[in-house]
Amino acid sequence: MSVPPPAEPEAPRPNFVVFVPDQLRADALGAFGNPHVSTPNIDALAARGTRFEQAYVQHPVCSPSRASFLTGWYPHTAGHRSLTHLLRPSEPNLLKILKEAGYHVTWAGARGDTFAPGATEVSVDEYGFSETPSHAGFGSEWPDDVWTRLFYRGRREPAAAEEPPDFDEAAIRTAEAWLAAPPERPWVLFVPILAPHCPFEAPEPWFSQYDRDAVPEPVPPVDDGLEPGFMQAVRERYGIEEVTAEVWREIIATYYAMVSRMDEHLGRVLAAVDRAGATDATVTLFFADHGEYLGDFGLVEKWPSAMHDCITRDPLIISGGGLPQGQVVHSMVELIDVLPTVLELAGVSAPHRHFGRSLLPVLRDPRAPHRDYAFTEGGFTVEEEPQLEHAPLPYDRKAQLQHDRPELVGKSVAVRDRAWTYVWRLYEKAELYDRLQDPHERINVAALPEHAEVVARMHEAMTRWLVDTADVIPAEEDPRFPEVRLPAPGVRTPAPPQGDPATAGPAAAGDGSADPHRGEEHTR
């Protein structure tokens, strides 16, 4: 009788570093083709892993995008479409799933707009800063001038030795301190930071790193009457129609400075992983929540229904943990694909239906098929106008424009394949852009007869997507006939005699005992 060979030991579960900058354009990184910006740590991370050239966010604004990639749901699936409807304790999210599967989950810093009250506590083991940060930034006073309307502050004085670090520096120091003695069991280190989200400001030496005359000028607007209405309205409301090329280059150079500082922060986290002896056992995921106009089309910052490539294309990189190196994937990818990818690497099953697709097949073979389309959505209905944000300076005019003209922030959907971008808007005409000939998506060709077939195909894809992903049935089941503890109509339970501690008995017919369908739960 032959003895079966011993079973192969299970591979240890990897650790994860999830590093998430805010408002980072994919084309602001050297690894994604920018020859002007210095990002050596991100470039090296991409060289040691896989870079995704066609990854797209599912929403152009922070909170909905974060809710989407943490759940694997599109923003419309559970209504996470605003800054104030956040992930709740009862809802699934990637960090919570990993924690429940035995991972030690640490959130370095306190970048918010993601979890509703109580959700952080059930999702992570540790949260916050080892050093309290300063709170300089939007909380400071702003002059009401064009620089403020461009969200620009410029050179920031370095903090004195006795002063607290800024928000991102405090988060990175927290991550470094934690990695000096990480737990023995598999862990997740979640590092969401603010940079390069405006205000556009940077300390030295980064602020002076870029020659203002050498940085590229932004993509110019197109005066053909076919652009979405919000674009000209924002230029007028902000008073930035006459901003010069010199001013835009100043903003771009400062943004690049912020990106280079963020790159240095990533390098410090990865160096701390290496000092912990955990590099070979750790998968690093690098991606942002959305991009930034940065002067393109004469615009700055973002807009809730903006669908341009500079806002929605994401710099996704996955590296380490024994995964293949030096790869580039050109398939269409959505940021919701992060959730099933991490769970598959961790050997954990998702407890809920989601719409992400694991990237493991394309990590193993970059030519493997993945998605035909990537979808992004944003905006609101005019009936939702009372629920839209009100904001102080410098966001005051942006917020007020949404209340004054809610149709400009109407619901919108972008459908992309590798050749075309189709944008459908609830209150405006559709858009179609030839991505191969017009990569910045400037010229709307939706009305040209020769593209009618493309428009029809993309619109059909959008319709099927909306129907398929409209909602999910929650995993938790409710009893069809729950016990109801109320008196039956017209039945009055007599009060007990004075001094009698006894309570009244159960209601005669109010507990559902007379329901003729009780017991039929499994017959329909």
MIDO-685634 format. One record per residue (C-alpha): x, y, z. Coordinates in steps of 0.05 Angstrom, whole numbers, plus 5000, padded with zeros to 4 digits. Layout:
residues N
XYZ...
//
This chain:
residues 524
500050005000503250654977503551245024500851884993505952444989505452965044501053555028504454185007504654685065500155275055503855905034503856435088498956985077502257635053502358295089499558905053501559635049495960035018498660735002493261214977495061934957489262424945487862784880493862484843493762484767496761864734500562294685504062664742508762074754515161874719512961144717506761364677510761754626511862444655518962664638518663294681517063034750521762664797518562044830524261544839520861134893514361054855518260894792522260364828515860064858512960014788519359684762518859164817511559024802505959154753503559824728496359884702495960384645488460384637485860384709479960844724476461074787469060984796467661694820471262354811470662574885474162324948468861994992464861624939471161374905473961114971467360774989467460444920474360144922473559904993466959544979467559334906460959694895459560244845457460894878450160804856449660094883448560304955447861064947454961244966454961844919456162424966461162695017456362535074453661835060459561425084460860695096456960445157458859925208453959415179456659485108462459065082469159385067476059115051479259305117473659005158473658355118481158275128480658425202475157905211479557415173485057485225489358045196491958585242489559225208492859895223490660565196496561055199493961755204486862005202484962165130477462165136471362215091470861465087467361145147461061345184461061345260462760655288465360365222472660515236472460135303469759495270474459555210481459675240485359495302489260155307487960855280490961545284497661865296503561715340505062455337499562975336499863375271498764105260492364295225494764835177491464865109484265025092482965205165487565805157485366485132484966595057484967255020479367294969483667364907485266974844490666564879485566324929480766144873486465734844487465394913494665634913498965794974505965694947512165604990510665355060515465515116518364895147515964725217520764905273523664325313518964455370512864505326508363915307509163605238504063715184498663195170502362765120508962785156505462565220502161985183508861755154512261805221506661385250507560855197515160845208514360775283509160225276513559835226519259845277515559295314509859005270505558435296507557715282501057535248499557785178498158525177495259085135498159795138493260295107496560965093491761465061494862155058492862855035498063014982497763244928490763494944490464254942491864754971497864774925503564884973510164554990516164655036523264685013527064344982521164104940518064784926524165034888525564364855522064524789523765064739517265424724519365544652520764804641514164494664508964364609503064824598496064534611491364274558487664874529480064924529476064824465471365374444466564954402460265014445460264264458463664224526459464064589456164684619459864654685466564814653465165524631460865644692466665454738471465904700466666494707464566364779471866284802474166884761479766494728478166594654484167044644489366644683495966674644500366104623505566354673500666284731498565584709505965364705506965624776501165184800503564584760510664654788507964694858503664074847509763704821513363914885507763614926508162974885515662924896514863014970509462474970514262024932519462124987514061945039512661295002520061135000520561225075514760745088517760215042524560305074521360175142518159535114525059325091528159475160522659035190525058465146518158425114519458635042519157945012512657785048509158455034504858654975504559414964498659734929499360454906493460834877489561484885482261654895481862114834485762624794486263384786484863874729491264264743489664794691487264314637481364634600482465264642480064894705482864724772481364214826475463754807467863734797462863204820460663044748467463134715469262534671475662754637481662284635485862754679480662664735478861934727485161564704488661254763496161074775495060364801501359964818501659284851508459034873512058544918510257914955513157474901508757764846511757854776516158464763517058974709510158884677505259354645497859184636493959544582487159224595481459644621481559624698476959924751479160114820473859654850478359084824482959224883478258884933477858194901485258224883487458334956482457814981484957294933492157424952490157365025486056725014479757055040472757015010468557635004462257585047458158004998456558064925461058574893462958784822470458774825474558274785481057994812487258244777491157604792490157324722493257944689498657984743500657284720499657434646498958174626495857954560490157574594483157874582480258284638474858804623472059074558469759724592471260164652465660574682465761224722459761584749458362234786453462794799446462864827439262984807436463684814431763414867437963254910440263984910438464094984443263525002449163824966454964115005455764825032463065015041467365585066472565955026475965744980470665214964464865704974463765884901464265174878458964954929454365544915454665424840451964724852446065004890444765574841445065134780444264404801443464174729450964324719452563774769447463294741448462544741453462304690456661644668463061534629464160884591471160744566474260214524481360254496479160674436473261104459470261494516462761584517459562054569452162064582449262644621442362684652441263424634445963534576447863234509452262614504459662634489464262174450471862234447476661854403481861654455486961434403486862084364484762544421487662274486485962894526478562824507477763534479473663434415466563174424464762764362458262454388453962804337457862584276453962064236460061634223460561494298453161304309454860564315460060704369455161144408449860604404454660064427457260464486450260674507447959954506453959764549452160314599444860084602446759364616451759584669446660014705441559454706446558924729449559354784443459744807443359424876445358814916441258374960444458425030447657775054443857805120436857505115430757775151425257315177419057385134414457375195418057695254414857715322411358375334410758595406404759065402397559005426392358805375387859355349382459515400385259055453386759395519391059045569388259215638393159545685395459105743392559265811396259795849402159495885401858855843408758775810406158295759406258515686401058385634401357745594402657715519397658055474392357575448393257715374398758225367404557745367403257465298400856795325394556835283398256965218395356445169401856445129406556295187410655695172410455815096417356145094420055615047413955505002414656124957
//
